[in-house]
Amino acid sequence: MAQSPQSFLPNASGNKKAMEAFERSTKFFNEKNYEQANRWTDESLKYDSAFAEAHYRKAQLYEVFTQPDLALQSYRKAVTLQPDAPQFVAAYQKLIEYHLRAGDYAQAKRDLEHYIPFLRPNSLAQKRAQRQLLTCTFGAKAIENPLVITPEELSDTVNQFILQYFPALTADGETLLFTALRPENDEDLYVTHFKDGHWTTPTSISDKINTAENEGTGTLSADGRTLVFTACNRRDGYGSCDLYISRKNGKDWDTPKNIGINVNTPFWESQPTLSPDGRTLYFISDRKGGLGGRDVWYTSLQKNGEWSPAKNIGGPVNTPDDEASPYLHANGHTLFFASEGHEGFGGYDLFFSDSTAAGWQKPENLGYPINTSDNQVALVITSDSQYGYYSLDTKRVGNQRVSRLYRFRLPTELQQKFNAANYLKGLVTDARSGKSVKANIELIDLKTGKVVQRFSTDTESGNYLTTLPNGSEWGLYVNAAGYFYKSLSFDYTQKNKAEGLQLDIKLEPMNINSFGVLSNIYFETGKADLQDKSRTELNKLIDELKLQPTLRIEIAGHTDDVGDSKQNQILSQKRAQSVVDYLISAGVPRERIRAIGFGESKPIAPNTSEENRQLNRRIEWRIW
């Protein structure tokens, strides 16, 4: 608000007494004697109620006296009386901002049409006004085509704090992490678990993590065993707010550590989100080198255990304006975030963008009423893309803001815009003893051969939890010292809905006669020619044999019972030999491997369905 010495162009009142009173008002206003300025402004309006400059002065005084609603009324009177007077440009600014916040796009547009001609061409002010005009057009159109959503407030059991916000979920949707403001004005991280159809009473995530200082805006890996959160003004910090990391083993969290100088800077870092395997981290920072004020940045965990130097995610996600609260979906490539810089309803809106081989795609607004003229931030979407969780300011207690957690079911038209992700969880054990095993797991896209996730089982329990997005064909590889690796196959190329799978994995020790299935070996129909997507499995097998130079294995081919049994036996032998030939061509000594075909003689399931017959068409390994 301008409080510098005031003067107006000569569009003033023709009433002499009104002008004399207004001149006194101006004198006192410039001297910051606002009580006397208000008295003489009222006197001026008493003599001339259509005195536009006096109404403008009255609006300024209402702002000084912290009466914004009355100030807006007076600004409106001034521009109504003299809509094309250049001295009222600031009044238009105030009115435009108010109507945009209120979602009154029609009135904001009318004010902008008066306001824009006053602005210098190509100036920052004109560019901002043109964007506001686009906001009016976008907002008005979107409101005419609303999405159908019905927000459900989480129970008072969960919403028991003054403020709760920035939710995060594990891939199975059974653990909810959020930031809570406690009565003593302390921010802490809390978790609640979904059991027997309801959320449990929230508990502090750990005494090692929550302290007398503030902790907040946390994110979890898919399995809930890696946590990154924000803490400010710590002794081991690099700036105002830094990111910290902790990992969970069994039931206990490690003491948090500053994530390091490659990520944290003397600037502000906050609002992290982890990839499903916990190896890529996106966050918000206002450091130099970005596109605007606050941008989305990212870093990856390297083989040496250090995080790589953070990089700006760039356009089209980031803009010259502020971005906030990124959230990477469980599918690993859809990023939800808030932004002031993309086309929306005004203020912060929620958007999503997909990462493809060509880079990040143009962000898309999530639509009305998920987005409104108010600020929207911190949305998370469940793995199956069925529900969204977010926080909402609902009411005030005195001067205290109150924020509560909600969820809503995603409309079908939104669900179809990004891939859902299945979750897979279970226990990795020794196939002979039944004891849990600490194992390393890789998820590989069989079409591209690209590793999309690397993670480990819990060191104490052997439990694992991962995500399998729809839209591709996945190979899951489980490795542990002293065991032959286990491969699993999941063809989700045509899958539309997502589900949760419980799958315990048994690893075979490196003993004579131990055996298993090579799940990702594929042949042309009715032939022994290997398909390209078999290379991932074959190369894994080669690596295993190189690591175990004394290991000898038998490759056995099996078929279903369709067709002539003799031809099936011949086909199975040829397929086994194709695998052996590939291994030999890669340098595996011939004397360490042999091929054998069993045809249809050793089914592992009755040949009564296509699903069972597919199980029987297999390549096995056996140590000999």
SENU-734316 format. One line per field, with one value per residue (C-alpha): z, x, y. Coordinates in Angstrom, 2 decimals. Each point is the difference from the previous one (the first is absolute). Last residue first. Example, Ala and Ser with C-alpha at 12.3 -4.5 7.8 and 13.67 -1.06 7.14 Angstrom:
% residues 2
z: (7.14_0.66);
x: (13.67_-1.37);
y: (-1.06_-3.44);
//
This chain:
% residues 624
z: (-10.89_0.78_-1.68_-2.24_-1.45_-3.25_-0.17_-1.84_2.96_1.56_-3.31_-0.08_3.42_-1.13_-3.22_2.03_0.73_-0.50_3.69_1.63_0.43_-3.13_-0.37_-3.12_-2.40_-1.75_2.31_-1.93_1.24_-0.41_1.64_1.69_1.67_-2.70_-2.66_1.81_0.35_-2.40_-1.24_-3.00_2.46_1.87_-3.19_-1.13_3.33_-0.35_-3.55_1.21_2.50_-2.79_-2.30_2.68_0.76_-3.69_-0.40_3.03_-1.29_-3.41_1.71_2.07_-3.05_0.61_3.18_3.11_1.43_-0.56_2.04_-0.71_2.50_0.40_2.19_2.09_1.09_2.54_0.43_-1.23_2.20_-0.70_-3.71_0.09_1.68_-2.50_-2.88_1.59_0.36_-3.65_-1.02_2.07_-1.47_-3.49_-0.09_-1.19_-3.35_-0.72_-0.16_-3.04_0.97_-1.87_0.57_0.85_0.10_3.25_3.36_3.07_2.89_2.69_0.18_2.28_2.94_1.08_2.82_-1.02_1.53_2.34_-0.54_2.27_-1.66_0.78_0.99_-0.78_1.84_-2.21_1.25_-2.87_0.12_-2.93_-2.93_-2.78_-3.69_-0.81_-3.66_0.35_3.53_-0.68_3.31_0.07_2.92_0.23_2.99_0.37_1.16_3.67_2.05_0.06_-0.94_-3.28_-0.97_-3.56_-1.04_-3.74_-1.16_-3.12_-0.49_0.28_3.60_2.70_2.26_3.44_2.81_3.53_1.68_3.23_1.00_3.69_1.29_-2.97_-1.61_-3.64_-2.39_-2.81_-3.64_-2.31_-3.69_-1.43_-3.77_-2.27_-2.32_-0.52_3.11_2.28_2.96_3.73_2.09_3.45_2.54_2.67_3.76_0.58_2.41_1.23_-1.65_0.29_-3.50_-2.25_1.96_0.35_-1.63_1.45_-1.70_-1.94_-3.48_-0.76_-3.20_-1.60_-1.85_-3.19_-0.60_-1.83_0.42_3.73_-0.75_-2.19_2.52_2.77_2.85_3.31_2.69_3.16_2.71_2.64_2.19_0.34_2.61_-0.05_3.41_0.25_2.05_-0.98_-3.78_-2.53_-2.78_-1.26_-2.08_-0.04_-2.74_-0.82_-3.46_-0.70_-2.75_-1.75_0.92_1.65_2.03_-1.01_2.13_-0.03_1.79_-1.25_-1.04_0.32_-0.31_-3.43_-0.33_-0.82_0.92_-0.94_-2.86_-2.04_0.52_-2.18_-2.48_-0.16_-3.44_-0.15_1.72_-2.24_-3.40_1.56_2.16_3.36_0.54_1.35_2.60_1.23_3.21_0.12_2.07_-0.45_-2.83_-1.66_-2.32_-2.82_1.36_2.13_3.49_0.33_2.04_-0.79_-1.17_-1.78_-1.99_-0.76_2.85_-0.16_3.76_-0.72_0.57_2.15_-0.41_2.66_-1.57_-3.16_-0.03_-3.05_-2.85_-0.84_0.87_-1.49_-3.70_0.70_2.24_2.49_1.58_0.96_3.39_0.23_0.41_3.36_1.67_0.63_-2.14_-2.68_-0.39_1.40_-2.36_0.25_-1.08_-0.07_-0.22_0.04_2.42_-1.30_-3.74_-2.66_2.28_0.25_3.42_2.91_0.76_0.59_-0.26_0.00_-2.16_1.24_-1.97_1.72_2.39_-2.00_-0.60_-0.89_2.91_0.57_1.86_1.13_1.13_-0.94_0.65_-0.88_1.62_-1.90_0.48_-2.76_-0.82_3.46_1.81_0.95_3.57_2.07_1.99_2.80_-1.39_0.27_1.93_-0.69_-2.13_-1.63_-0.98_-1.84_0.77_-2.24_0.57_-2.34_0.95_1.00_0.70_-1.45_0.19_3.06_2.57_2.80_-1.08_-1.21_-1.71_-0.37_-3.04_-0.58_-1.86_1.18_-1.32_1.29_-1.04_-2.73_-2.75_1.25_2.47_-0.05_2.79_0.07_3.66_2.94_2.39_3.07_3.30_-1.88_-2.30_-1.89_2.65_2.11_-2.92_-2.29_2.75_0.18_-1.79_1.36_-2.50_-3.37_-0.75_-1.85_2.23_-0.10_-1.93_1.80_1.33_0.00_1.46_-0.82_2.30_-0.03_3.41_0.85_3.57_-1.13_-2.58_-3.70_-1.96_-3.10_-1.69_-0.65_-0.99_0.07_-1.54_-3.52_-1.38_-1.69_3.22_0.34_0.57_1.48_0.02_2.65_3.53_1.94_3.37_0.69_0.39_-3.65_0.06_2.74_-1.05_-3.10_-3.46_-1.78_-3.17_-3.15_-2.59_-3.53_-3.27_-2.41_-1.09_-3.58_0.30_2.67_-2.53_-2.46_2.56_1.41_-3.38_-1.27_3.28_0.29_-3.56_1.08_3.00_-2.37_-2.02_3.24_0.89_-3.44_0.32_3.40_-1.22_-2.82_-3.58_-0.76_2.89_1.98_0.06_-2.77_2.25_2.85_-1.68_-1.61_3.22_1.98_-2.30_0.22_3.80_-0.03_-2.17_1.86_3.39_1.49_3.32_-0.30_-3.57_1.19_2.68_-2.25_-2.65_2.56_1.48_-3.39_-1.21_2.99_-0.79_-3.48_1.53_-0.98_-3.65_-0.06_-2.44_2.34_1.74_2.20_-0.11_0.55_3.25_1.28_-0.49_1.95_2.77_0.18_-0.07_2.96_1.93_-0.42_0.86_3.39_1.38_1.13_-2.53_-2.63_0.85_-0.42_-3.53_-0.85_1.34_-2.20_-3.02_1.05_0.31_-3.48_-1.42_1.39_-0.65_3.64_-0.21_3.12_2.43_-2.03_0.84_3.70_0.01_-1.54_2.61_2.91_-1.63_-0.51_3.64_1.19_-2.55_1.14_-2.33_-0.94_-3.62_1.17_2.08_-3.01_-2.32_2.37_0.20_-3.81_0.08_2.36_-2.29_-3.05_1.60_1.05_-3.57_-1.64_-3.56_1.22_-1.46_-3.39_0.19_0.49_3.55_2.60_2.93_2.07_0.58_1.69_-2.99_0.95);
x: (24.65_-1.90_-3.41_-1.49_-3.49_-1.52_-3.78_-3.19_-1.74_-0.95_-1.51_-2.03_-1.37_-1.16_-1.42_-2.10_-0.26_3.61_0.31_2.89_3.74_0.12_2.86_-0.54_-1.06_3.36_2.84_2.86_3.59_2.81_3.42_2.18_3.41_1.88_-0.89_1.90_-2.09_1.45_-3.07_-0.38_-0.08_-2.90_-1.96_0.62_-1.29_-3.22_-0.55_0.72_-2.85_-2.28_1.12_-0.59_-3.48_-0.87_1.11_-2.08_-3.02_0.40_-0.12_-3.05_-1.97_-2.00_-1.07_1.30_1.99_3.75_3.21_3.69_2.76_3.26_2.45_2.43_3.63_1.39_3.78_0.38_-2.86_0.01_0.40_-2.89_-2.26_0.94_-0.86_-3.37_-0.75_0.96_-2.44_-2.80_0.44_0.57_-3.35_-1.71_1.71_-1.96_1.89_-0.62_-1.00_-3.29_-3.70_-0.68_3.25_1.77_0.11_2.22_-1.10_-0.97_3.20_-1.53_1.73_2.36_2.24_1.40_3.45_-0.16_0.23_-2.97_-3.40_-1.86_-3.66_-2.10_-3.22_-2.55_-2.88_-1.42_-1.79_-2.12_-0.07_-2.54_0.80_2.39_0.93_3.79_-0.02_2.03_1.62_2.94_2.05_3.69_1.79_3.79_1.87_0.81_3.21_-0.14_-3.44_-1.60_-3.66_-0.85_-3.40_-0.66_-2.71_-2.11_-1.51_-3.12_-1.01_2.48_1.52_0.77_2.15_-0.22_2.50_0.18_3.14_-0.71_3.31_1.80_-3.26_0.20_2.04_-0.59_0.78_-2.70_-0.36_2.82_-0.24_-0.08_-2.30_-2.85_0.84_-0.39_2.12_-0.79_3.04_0.09_2.79_-0.54_0.26_-1.51_-2.69_0.22_-2.16_2.80_-0.12_-1.38_1.91_-2.37_-1.11_-3.26_-2.85_-1.03_-1.09_-1.77_-1.86_0.48_-2.54_1.06_-1.01_-2.84_-2.63_-0.32_-0.92_-3.01_-1.04_-0.37_2.47_-1.59_0.59_2.11_0.22_2.49_-0.73_1.35_-1.06_1.37_0.11_-1.29_-3.02_-0.48_0.03_-1.64_0.58_3.55_0.35_2.57_0.31_-0.54_-1.02_-1.68_-0.33_3.34_0.96_3.18_-1.91_0.25_1.62_-0.96_2.13_-1.20_-3.13_-0.20_-3.50_-1.49_-0.91_1.82_-1.45_-3.28_0.88_2.86_3.18_1.93_2.26_3.76_1.66_1.97_3.30_2.69_0.00_0.43_-3.00_-0.59_-3.65_-1.30_-2.64_-1.49_-1.43_-0.73_1.70_-1.31_-2.47_-2.37_2.50_2.48_3.45_2.16_-1.46_0.82_-0.88_1.37_-0.91_2.72_-0.89_3.04_0.57_-3.37_-0.20_-0.68_2.71_-1.25_1.32_-1.06_0.68_0.77_0.54_-0.01_2.55_-1.26_1.01_-1.78_0.55_2.74_2.91_0.40_2.81_2.89_1.29_3.58_-0.25_-0.91_2.65_-0.29_3.01_-2.28_-1.75_-3.36_-1.67_-0.78_-2.89_-1.09_-3.50_0.12_-0.56_0.77_0.34_1.70_2.69_3.72_-0.05_-1.63_-3.71_-0.40_-2.81_0.58_0.31_1.94_1.04_1.18_-2.91_-1.24_-3.42_1.52_0.24_-1.73_1.47_-1.74_3.05_3.30_0.63_3.37_3.41_-0.03_-1.28_0.16_3.66_0.83_-1.50_-3.13_0.33_-0.29_-2.91_0.71_-1.10_-3.65_-1.00_-2.66_2.09_2.53_-1.33_2.03_0.40_0.68_0.16_-0.79_1.04_-1.69_1.79_3.31_2.79_-1.25_2.05_-0.92_-3.63_-1.82_-2.83_-1.14_-1.64_-0.67_1.27_-1.09_1.05_-1.70_-3.59_0.06_-0.87_2.57_-1.32_-0.23_0.01_-1.16_0.91_2.39_0.09_2.25_-0.71_0.76_-1.76_2.38_1.73_-3.17_-1.68_-3.02_-2.07_-3.29_-3.32_-3.03_-0.82_-1.66_-3.04_-1.12_1.56_3.38_1.24_3.05_0.72_3.31_1.10_2.77_0.44_-0.54_0.14_-2.33_-0.55_-3.47_1.52_0.22_-0.16_1.86_-1.28_0.81_-2.68_0.76_-2.35_-0.23_1.95_2.50_0.72_-1.74_0.89_-2.11_1.20_-2.42_-1.32_-0.75_-1.67_0.45_-2.50_-0.75_0.93_-2.38_-2.31_-0.65_1.18_-2.16_-1.54_0.17_-2.70_1.26_-1.88_2.20_-1.30_-0.66_-1.37_2.60_2.71_-1.19_-0.10_3.39_1.75_-1.32_0.69_3.44_0.79_-0.80_2.27_2.76_-0.56_0.20_3.34_1.39_-1.22_1.62_3.26_0.06_-0.52_-2.17_-0.21_-3.19_-3.03_-1.76_0.12_-2.14_-3.38_-0.08_1.44_-2.95_-2.49_2.01_0.05_-3.77_-0.55_2.62_-1.66_2.09_0.37_3.78_-0.36_-2.53_2.37_3.05_-1.95_-1.41_3.40_1.62_-2.95_0.44_3.72_-0.87_-2.23_2.17_-0.42_-3.70_-1.93_-2.66_-0.71_-3.10_0.09_3.76_-0.36_-3.06_1.78_3.03_-2.38_-1.64_3.42_1.15_-3.14_0.84_3.66_-0.55_3.52_-0.02_2.73_-1.98_-3.12_2.11_0.97_-3.63_-1.01_2.63_-1.53_-3.45_1.37_1.52_-3.40_-2.01_-3.55_-1.09_0.95_-0.44_-0.15_2.71_2.44_-0.87_0.57_3.43_0.62_-0.58_1.97_3.04_-0.31_0.12_2.67_2.65_2.54_1.31_-0.92_-3.48_-0.31_0.74_-2.17_-2.97_0.44_-0.12_-3.11_-1.78_0.75_-1.12_-3.31_-0.59_0.61_-2.26_1.21_1.61_3.28_1.02_3.14_2.64_0.54_2.72_1.12_3.20_1.03_-2.39_-0.58_-1.35);
y: (-80.90_3.20_0.18_2.71_-0.01_1.29_0.12_-0.83_-1.69_3.33_1.13_-3.19_0.90_3.45_-1.42_-2.39_-3.75_-1.06_-0.90_1.86_-0.68_-2.18_-2.48_-2.14_2.75_0.28_-0.98_1.62_0.07_2.50_0.04_2.59_0.11_-1.95_2.59_2.74_3.22_2.58_1.88_-2.32_-2.91_1.58_0.62_-3.60_-1.30_2.02_-1.23_-3.55_0.19_1.16_-2.79_-2.64_1.36_-0.01_-3.65_-1.05_1.90_-1.67_-3.40_0.99_1.18_3.15_1.83_-1.77_2.94_0.34_-0.37_0.81_-0.73_1.94_-1.91_1.95_-0.19_2.44_0.15_3.58_1.34_3.76_-0.67_-2.48_2.54_2.71_-2.34_-0.78_3.70_0.45_-2.72_1.51_3.49_-1.38_-1.82_3.22_-0.50_-3.19_-3.30_-2.21_-3.57_0.06_-0.73_3.64_2.00_-0.59_1.80_-0.48_2.22_-2.47_-2.04_-2.63_-1.68_-2.75_-1.20_-3.40_0.70_2.98_3.77_0.75_0.45_3.21_0.01_3.08_0.81_1.73_2.15_2.04_3.33_1.06_2.38_0.32_0.31_-2.85_-0.40_0.39_-1.39_-3.16_-0.91_-2.42_-1.27_-0.89_-1.50_0.15_-3.09_0.42_0.38_3.80_1.27_1.04_0.54_1.00_1.37_0.16_2.34_0.36_3.45_2.15_-0.41_0.90_-2.68_1.44_-1.38_-1.36_-2.34_-1.96_-1.92_0.69_1.34_1.54_1.12_-0.98_2.07_2.49_0.73_1.32_0.93_-2.13_0.42_-3.05_1.95_-2.45_-2.02_3.01_-1.07_-0.08_-0.85_-1.58_-0.42_-2.65_-0.40_-3.43_-1.17_-3.57_-2.67_-2.54_-1.50_2.74_2.68_2.95_3.25_1.32_1.81_3.04_0.97_3.23_0.71_3.38_2.14_1.68_3.59_1.76_-2.71_0.64_3.62_-0.83_-2.65_2.58_-0.43_-0.99_2.57_0.21_2.59_1.14_3.02_3.54_2.55_3.57_1.69_3.58_-1.07_-3.62_0.09_-2.24_-2.50_0.37_-3.14_-2.78_-2.60_-3.66_-1.23_-3.31_-2.61_0.41_-3.60_1.29_2.60_3.66_2.70_3.70_2.58_3.39_1.91_3.79_1.46_0.86_-3.66_-3.24_-3.37_1.72_0.45_-1.40_-1.99_2.46_-1.76_0.38_-0.16_-3.26_-0.65_-1.44_-1.74_-3.45_0.86_1.67_0.81_3.33_0.81_3.24_1.49_3.74_2.70_3.55_0.57_-2.48_-1.63_0.35_-0.74_2.30_-0.13_-3.68_-3.06_-3.44_-3.50_-1.96_-3.09_-2.19_-2.46_-1.77_0.61_3.67_2.61_2.88_3.55_2.53_3.40_1.98_3.75_2.28_0.08_-3.52_-3.56_-3.01_0.84_0.66_-0.78_-2.87_2.01_-2.21_-1.13_-1.27_-3.80_-1.51_-2.14_-3.75_-0.88_-1.44_3.37_1.11_2.45_3.72_2.23_3.64_1.55_3.80_2.87_3.49_-0.42_-2.10_-1.33_0.69_1.62_-1.77_0.26_-3.73_-2.54_-3.76_-3.12_-3.02_-3.06_-3.19_-0.64_-3.00_1.59_3.40_2.40_3.35_2.98_3.22_2.01_1.66_3.71_1.60_-0.52_-3.32_-3.55_-2.61_-0.59_1.39_-2.95_-1.89_1.24_-3.14_-1.38_-2.50_-3.34_-1.05_-3.12_-2.63_-2.34_2.29_3.42_2.59_3.71_3.00_3.76_2.88_3.53_3.26_3.30_-1.08_-2.59_-1.82_-1.93_2.40_-0.07_3.12_-1.85_-3.60_-1.56_-3.68_-3.07_-3.44_-3.39_-3.17_0.71_-2.64_2.47_2.53_2.55_3.80_2.58_3.61_0.56_0.19_2.97_0.13_-1.77_-3.21_-2.45_-2.29_-2.12_0.02_-1.71_0.34_1.60_-1.83_0.47_-1.90_-2.75_0.52_-2.13_-3.14_-2.62_1.72_3.04_1.32_3.50_1.82_3.33_2.47_2.99_3.77_1.68_2.89_-1.26_-1.12_-2.40_0.77_-3.24_-1.16_-3.15_-3.66_-2.50_-3.72_-2.59_1.41_-2.99_2.34_1.92_3.33_3.67_2.83_3.63_1.34_-0.20_3.18_0.46_-3.70_-2.87_-0.61_-3.71_-1.13_2.82_-2.09_0.91_2.57_-1.38_2.12_-0.75_0.49_0.47_1.92_3.37_1.12_3.57_0.71_-0.83_2.65_2.82_-0.97_-0.21_3.34_1.81_-1.58_1.12_3.57_-0.44_-1.05_3.18_1.99_-1.59_0.79_3.60_0.42_-1.52_2.56_-1.10_3.06_2.52_-0.46_2.33_-1.93_-3.15_1.42_0.58_-3.47_-1.43_1.34_-1.72_-3.24_0.12_0.46_-3.09_-2.04_0.26_-2.82_1.84_0.11_1.29_2.59_1.29_0.16_1.90_2.45_0.83_0.48_2.10_2.28_0.30_1.30_2.68_2.98_-1.01_1.04_-2.21_-1.39_3.34_-0.41_-3.77_0.02_2.01_-1.88_-3.34_1.20_1.05_-3.44_-1.64_2.06_-0.94_-3.69_0.59_1.71_-0.01_3.70_0.84_-1.91_1.99_3.14_-0.98_-0.70_3.42_1.63_-1.77_1.18_3.52_-0.21_-1.09_2.96_-1.22_0.50_3.68_2.18_-2.91_-1.73_2.83_-0.16_-3.76_0.60_2.70_-2.40_-2.82_2.24_1.11_-3.62_-0.89_2.48_-1.57_3.49_-0.75_-0.99_3.19_2.22_-2.06_0.20_3.77_0.14_-2.22_2.39_2.95_-1.97_-1.00_3.62_1.20_-2.59_-0.61_-3.20_-1.19_-1.25_2.16_-2.71_-1.09_0.51_-2.12_-0.02_-3.64_-2.43_-2.27_-3.40);
//
